[in-house]
Amino acid sequence: MKIIKNTSLFETKKLNSLFCLVHKQLAKYEGRLPHWKSLKIQVMDKVQGRHASGCAYVGEVINNRPDMWLSLNKETSLERIAQLFGHELMHSYGYRHSQFRRNPLEQHHIDEINRKFKQQDFLKLKAFTIKQSRKPRFIRDWELRTMDLVAQYSWLTVYVKQGYESEMEIEVFDDRLDFEHFYDHWLYTYTDMTTSWYKAYNLAQKLIKGDIQKELTENWTVGLNAEWEEE
């Protein structure tokens, strides 16, 4: 495992140690991740909101892109970081959302983490300095634009799988909704058609506006996923 890029306010070495421990904890149940040595992670700073978020490919990545993206606010607790990494690691094992708990770590795992690490040791020095605001730079990369949206909205999740008629398909979800009732419609109407990061970005924008939720649920405030909650 390697953190190939870290623009968050957390120390890379500390995150590396934490991720290794979480993998060790999950490996007792799932076995060692077959591609653990080649796992590539990109960590980003979450500039808006207090929620951490992430996304990952399902299974092993066959290109040079990161296997996993994590977006962390400097207020994110070690427990939240550990559970988030554990969640995305389960995708790397090959599991989809319906096949595992959202927070895969047990309480005794969290207790072990809290014994080994302290929150204040993880933050970089610049986390304690006040930066002047600056104009956002224009990003032309649609994948990065999509990851920026994931970083802004805690309920928005994205993960990539191998396509049947294309090189890849990108699933974009609103975790606040229970998609089990219309998953086939979602799969064939949206996921099978989302074969590029440009399309994924546009689909995410539609979810943010609420157009699709209203279309599929009539009143999208009805049908909320009971397992989803703000943290």
Contacts in CASP RR format, 6 or more apart in sequence:
PFRMAT RR
TARGET T0000
AUTHOR 0000-0000-0000
METHOD contacts of the structure
MODEL  1
MKIIKNTSLFETKKLNSLFCLVHKQLAKYEGRLPHWKSLKIQVMDKVQGR
HASGCAYVGEVINNRPDMWLSLNKETSLERIAQLFGHELMHSYGYRHSQF
RRNPLEQHHIDEINRKFKQQDFLKLKAFTIKQSRKPRFIRDWELRTMDLV
AQYSWLTVYVKQGYESEMEIEVFDDRLDFEHFYDHWLYTYTDMTTSWYKA
YNLAQKLIKGDIQKELTENWTVGLNAEWEEE
1 16 0 8 1.000
1 19 0 8 1.000
1 20 0 8 1.000
1 23 0 8 1.000
1 36 0 8 1.000
1 37 0 8 1.000
1 39 0 8 1.000
1 41 0 8 1.000
2 39 0 8 1.000
2 40 0 8 1.000
2 41 0 8 1.000
3 12 0 8 1.000
3 15 0 8 1.000
3 16 0 8 1.000
3 19 0 8 1.000
3 41 0 8 1.000
3 42 0 8 1.000
3 43 0 8 1.000
4 40 0 8 1.000
4 41 0 8 1.000
4 42 0 8 1.000
4 66 0 8 1.000
5 42 0 8 1.000
5 43 0 8 1.000
5 66 0 8 1.000
6 12 0 8 1.000
6 15 0 8 1.000
6 42 0 8 1.000
6 43 0 8 1.000
7 43 0 8 1.000
7 44 0 8 1.000
7 45 0 8 1.000
8 15 0 8 1.000
8 43 0 8 1.000
8 44 0 8 1.000
8 45 0 8 1.000
8 46 0 8 1.000
8 70 0 8 1.000
8 71 0 8 1.000
8 72 0 8 1.000
8 74 0 8 1.000
9 45 0 8 1.000
9 72 0 8 1.000
9 74 0 8 1.000
9 123 0 8 1.000
9 124 0 8 1.000
9 126 0 8 1.000
9 127 0 8 1.000
10 43 0 8 1.000
10 72 0 8 1.000
10 74 0 8 1.000
10 81 0 8 1.000
10 122 0 8 1.000
10 123 0 8 1.000
10 124 0 8 1.000
10 127 0 8 1.000
11 121 0 8 1.000
11 122 0 8 1.000
11 123 0 8 1.000
11 124 0 8 1.000
12 43 0 8 1.000
14 117 0 8 1.000
14 121 0 8 1.000
14 122 0 8 1.000
15 43 0 8 1.000
15 81 0 8 1.000
15 122 0 8 1.000
17 117 0 8 1.000
18 78 0 8 1.000
18 81 0 8 1.000
18 82 0 8 1.000
18 85 0 8 1.000
18 113 0 8 1.000
18 117 0 8 1.000
18 122 0 8 1.000
19 41 0 8 1.000
19 85 0 8 1.000
21 112 0 8 1.000
21 113 0 8 1.000
21 116 0 8 1.000
22 82 0 8 1.000
22 85 0 8 1.000
22 86 0 8 1.000
22 89 0 8 1.000
22 105 0 8 1.000
22 109 0 8 1.000
22 113 0 8 1.000
23 32 0 8 1.000
23 33 0 8 1.000
23 36 0 8 1.000
23 89 0 8 1.000
25 105 0 8 1.000
25 109 0 8 1.000
25 112 0 8 1.000
26 86 0 8 1.000
26 89 0 8 1.000
26 90 0 8 1.000
26 104 0 8 1.000
26 105 0 8 1.000
27 33 0 8 1.000
30 90 0 8 1.000
30 93 0 8 1.000
33 39 0 8 1.000
33 89 0 8 1.000
33 92 0 8 1.000
33 93 0 8 1.000
34 60 0 8 1.000
35 59 0 8 1.000
35 60 0 8 1.000
35 61 0 8 1.000
35 67 0 8 1.000
35 92 0 8 1.000
38 60 0 8 1.000
39 67 0 8 1.000
39 68 0 8 1.000
39 92 0 8 1.000
40 61 0 8 1.000
40 65 0 8 1.000
40 66 0 8 1.000
40 67 0 8 1.000
40 68 0 8 1.000
41 66 0 8 1.000
41 67 0 8 1.000
41 68 0 8 1.000
41 69 0 8 1.000
41 70 0 8 1.000
42 66 0 8 1.000
42 68 0 8 1.000
42 69 0 8 1.000
42 70 0 8 1.000
43 69 0 8 1.000
43 70 0 8 1.000
43 71 0 8 1.000
43 72 0 8 1.000
44 69 0 8 1.000
44 70 0 8 1.000
44 71 0 8 1.000
44 72 0 8 1.000
44 147 0 8 1.000
44 151 0 8 1.000
45 71 0 8 1.000
45 72 0 8 1.000
45 73 0 8 1.000
45 74 0 8 1.000
46 52 0 8 1.000
46 53 0 8 1.000
46 71 0 8 1.000
46 72 0 8 1.000
46 73 0 8 1.000
46 76 0 8 1.000
46 151 0 8 1.000
46 152 0 8 1.000
47 151 0 8 1.000
48 151 0 8 1.000
48 152 0 8 1.000
49 73 0 8 1.000
49 152 0 8 1.000
50 73 0 8 1.000
50 75 0 8 1.000
50 76 0 8 1.000
51 73 0 8 1.000
51 154 0 8 1.000
51 230 0 8 1.000
51 231 0 8 1.000
52 70 0 8 1.000
52 71 0 8 1.000
52 72 0 8 1.000
52 73 0 8 1.000
52 76 0 8 1.000
52 80 0 8 1.000
52 81 0 8 1.000
52 84 0 8 1.000
52 154 0 8 1.000
53 70 0 8 1.000
53 71 0 8 1.000
53 84 0 8 1.000
53 150 0 8 1.000
53 151 0 8 1.000
53 153 0 8 1.000
53 154 0 8 1.000
53 156 0 8 1.000
53 157 0 8 1.000
54 68 0 8 1.000
54 69 0 8 1.000
54 70 0 8 1.000
54 71 0 8 1.000
54 84 0 8 1.000
54 88 0 8 1.000
54 150 0 8 1.000
54 151 0 8 1.000
54 157 0 8 1.000
55 68 0 8 1.000
55 69 0 8 1.000
55 88 0 8 1.000
55 147 0 8 1.000
55 150 0 8 1.000
55 157 0 8 1.000
55 158 0 8 1.000
55 159 0 8 1.000
56 67 0 8 1.000
56 68 0 8 1.000
56 69 0 8 1.000
56 88 0 8 1.000
56 89 0 8 1.000
56 91 0 8 1.000
56 92 0 8 1.000
56 159 0 8 1.000
57 65 0 8 1.000
57 67 0 8 1.000
57 68 0 8 1.000
57 91 0 8 1.000
57 92 0 8 1.000
57 159 0 8 1.000
57 160 0 8 1.000
57 161 0 8 1.000
58 91 0 8 1.000
58 92 0 8 1.000
58 94 0 8 1.000
58 95 0 8 1.000
58 96 0 8 1.000
58 159 0 8 1.000
58 160 0 8 1.000
58 161 0 8 1.000
59 91 0 8 1.000
59 92 0 8 1.000
59 93 0 8 1.000
59 94 0 8 1.000
60 67 0 8 1.000
60 92 0 8 1.000
61 67 0 8 1.000
67 92 0 8 1.000
68 85 0 8 1.000
68 88 0 8 1.000
68 89 0 8 1.000
68 91 0 8 1.000
68 92 0 8 1.000
69 147 0 8 1.000
69 150 0 8 1.000
70 81 0 8 1.000
70 84 0 8 1.000
70 85 0 8 1.000
70 88 0 8 1.000
71 147 0 8 1.000
71 150 0 8 1.000
71 151 0 8 1.000
72 81 0 8 1.000
74 123 0 8 1.000
74 127 0 8 1.000
77 119 0 8 1.000
78 113 0 8 1.000
78 114 0 8 1.000
78 117 0 8 1.000
78 119 0 8 1.000
78 122 0 8 1.000
79 110 0 8 1.000
79 113 0 8 1.000
79 114 0 8 1.000
80 231 0 8 1.000
82 105 0 8 1.000
82 109 0 8 1.000
82 110 0 8 1.000
82 113 0 8 1.000
83 103 0 8 1.000
83 104 0 8 1.000
83 105 0 8 1.000
83 110 0 8 1.000
86 104 0 8 1.000
86 105 0 8 1.000
87 102 0 8 1.000
87 103 0 8 1.000
87 104 0 8 1.000
89 104 0 8 1.000
90 100 0 8 1.000
90 104 0 8 1.000
91 159 0 8 1.000
97 157 0 8 1.000
97 173 0 8 1.000
98 180 0 8 1.000
102 227 0 8 1.000
139 145 0 8 1.000
139 148 0 8 1.000
141 197 0 8 1.000
142 196 0 8 1.000
142 197 0 8 1.000
142 198 0 8 1.000
142 200 0 8 1.000
142 201 0 8 1.000
143 197 0 8 1.000
143 200 0 8 1.000
145 197 0 8 1.000
145 201 0 8 1.000
146 158 0 8 1.000
146 197 0 8 1.000
146 200 0 8 1.000
146 201 0 8 1.000
146 204 0 8 1.000
147 158 0 8 1.000
149 156 0 8 1.000
149 201 0 8 1.000
149 204 0 8 1.000
149 205 0 8 1.000
149 208 0 8 1.000
150 156 0 8 1.000
150 157 0 8 1.000
150 158 0 8 1.000
150 204 0 8 1.000
153 208 0 8 1.000
154 230 0 8 1.000
154 231 0 8 1.000
155 174 0 8 1.000
155 175 0 8 1.000
155 176 0 8 1.000
155 228 0 8 1.000
156 172 0 8 1.000
156 173 0 8 1.000
156 174 0 8 1.000
156 175 0 8 1.000
156 204 0 8 1.000
156 207 0 8 1.000
156 208 0 8 1.000
157 172 0 8 1.000
157 173 0 8 1.000
157 175 0 8 1.000
158 170 0 8 1.000
158 171 0 8 1.000
158 172 0 8 1.000
158 173 0 8 1.000
158 200 0 8 1.000
158 204 0 8 1.000
159 170 0 8 1.000
159 171 0 8 1.000
160 168 0 8 1.000
160 169 0 8 1.000
160 170 0 8 1.000
160 171 0 8 1.000
161 168 0 8 1.000
161 169 0 8 1.000
161 171 0 8 1.000
162 168 0 8 1.000
162 169 0 8 1.000
163 169 0 8 1.000
163 195 0 8 1.000
164 192 0 8 1.000
166 195 0 8 1.000
167 195 0 8 1.000
168 195 0 8 1.000
169 191 0 8 1.000
169 192 0 8 1.000
169 194 0 8 1.000
169 195 0 8 1.000
170 191 0 8 1.000
170 194 0 8 1.000
170 195 0 8 1.000
170 196 0 8 1.000
170 197 0 8 1.000
170 199 0 8 1.000
170 200 0 8 1.000
171 191 0 8 1.000
171 194 0 8 1.000
172 190 0 8 1.000
172 191 0 8 1.000
172 194 0 8 1.000
172 200 0 8 1.000
172 203 0 8 1.000
172 204 0 8 1.000
172 207 0 8 1.000
173 179 0 8 1.000
174 207 0 8 1.000
174 212 0 8 1.000
174 213 0 8 1.000
175 225 0 8 1.000
175 228 0 8 1.000
176 224 0 8 1.000
176 225 0 8 1.000
176 228 0 8 1.000
177 213 0 8 1.000
177 216 0 8 1.000
177 217 0 8 1.000
177 220 0 8 1.000
177 223 0 8 1.000
177 224 0 8 1.000
177 225 0 8 1.000
178 223 0 8 1.000
178 224 0 8 1.000
178 225 0 8 1.000
178 226 0 8 1.000
179 186 0 8 1.000
179 225 0 8 1.000
181 223 0 8 1.000
182 216 0 8 1.000
185 216 0 8 1.000
186 216 0 8 1.000
190 203 0 8 1.000
190 212 0 8 1.000
193 199 0 8 1.000
194 200 0 8 1.000
194 203 0 8 1.000
203 212 0 8 1.000
206 212 0 8 1.000
207 213 0 8 1.000
210 220 0 8 1.000
213 220 0 8 1.000
214 220 0 8 1.000
217 223 0 8 1.000
END
